[in-house]
């Protein structure tokens, strides 16, 4: 009975110590962030700090559980025998926990090398969203369509991830508009071309519409969607004001992002 009580107390103490250390590290980080200009940590620091806190937390709990189990004579005998055949045990444990260990190692590498950071806008396997959290084994991405993708860190390390936040160079922003086949295309091009910083061209001539593409320069990838939205509205308003409202057949918005406005 004494061994059971000691084991329980050891686990409780380990849990309490882990909580205290985690909160102390968090408070210290907040204090340091408050002393910085702007009072906020960078995404790089925040990502590494979270991983460090979880590693320390897990290590303290692991030591506490190991000490608790060591209170039992049977467990000590098994541990002694296991140590005598540590090579075999290591192979068995390593094989059984290969995926978990690979995810942990990949998570540590992601936190150190920073290919993605908390708060970055990324695209992974066709899903675009914001990195919410990078944990020991999984990374959480909040997608633009409202869903949440939970990706094993090993997959992130092995596959290509498009990071829209890293890199501040200008990027191309384009929107497509459709005119009726009998519309004055040359006049429409001239009207849209008056917009400062906007270039237009005829991209395609279809049976029921003429597709015009208007392009502009966005400051960066993160701003491209906003620039395209503003460009789309500006082009539609200019065409309508000049009596050249864009038109085209009914289209399913889920199939493409073509912009159309039907004439009354």
C-alpha positions, 0 to 999 in steps of 0.5 A: 500500500505504501508503494501505491501511495508513494507512486500517486504522490510522485505523479501528482508532484510531477504534474504540479511541477510541470504546471509551475515550470510551464507557467513560469516560462510563459510569464517570463516570456510575456515579461520579455515581450512587454519590454520589446518594441510593440509589446509582442513576440515575433512568429519565430520566437513564439513558435520556438517558445511553444515547442520548448514549453511542451518539451519541458512539460513532457520531460517532467511528466516522463521523469515523474511517471518513471519514478512512480513506476520504480516504487513497485518491485515487479516493475523494477525487476522488469526494468532490470531485465530490460536494461540487460537487453536494451538493444533489443528493447530499443529496436522494439520501442523504436519500431513501435513508436516510429511514426510518433518519434518521426513526428516529434523530430519533424516538429523540432526541426520545423520549430528550429528551421522555421519553414512555417511559423505560427500566424503564417499563411500557407498552402498545403496539399491544396488547402490554404489557411493560417498556421494556428499552432505547431505542436510536438506531433501535429500542426494545426492549420485554420483554412480559409473555408472555415475548416481546420486541417491537422497535419502530422509534422512528418508530412509537413517535413516531407512535402512541399508547403507554399508559405505566402507570408515569407518573402515580401516581394510583389506578386501578380494579381489577376481577375477574369471578366466576361463580355457578351460576344457582340460587345465592343471589346476594344472599347472595354479594353480602353476603359479598363486600361484607364485604371492606374496600375492595371493592365488588361488583355483578351485572354480567350474568345468563347462561344458565348463570351469574351474573357478579359483578364485584368492584372495589377501588382500586389505588395506581397502574397498575403495581400494578393486576395485583397488586391484581386477583390478590389480590382474585380469591383473596380473593373465591374463598376467601370464597365457598368458606368460606361455601359459595358457591363460584363456578362456571360452564361451562368456558372457555378462559383464553386468551379471557378472564380470567374466574375460575371454580372448579368445585364438586366 
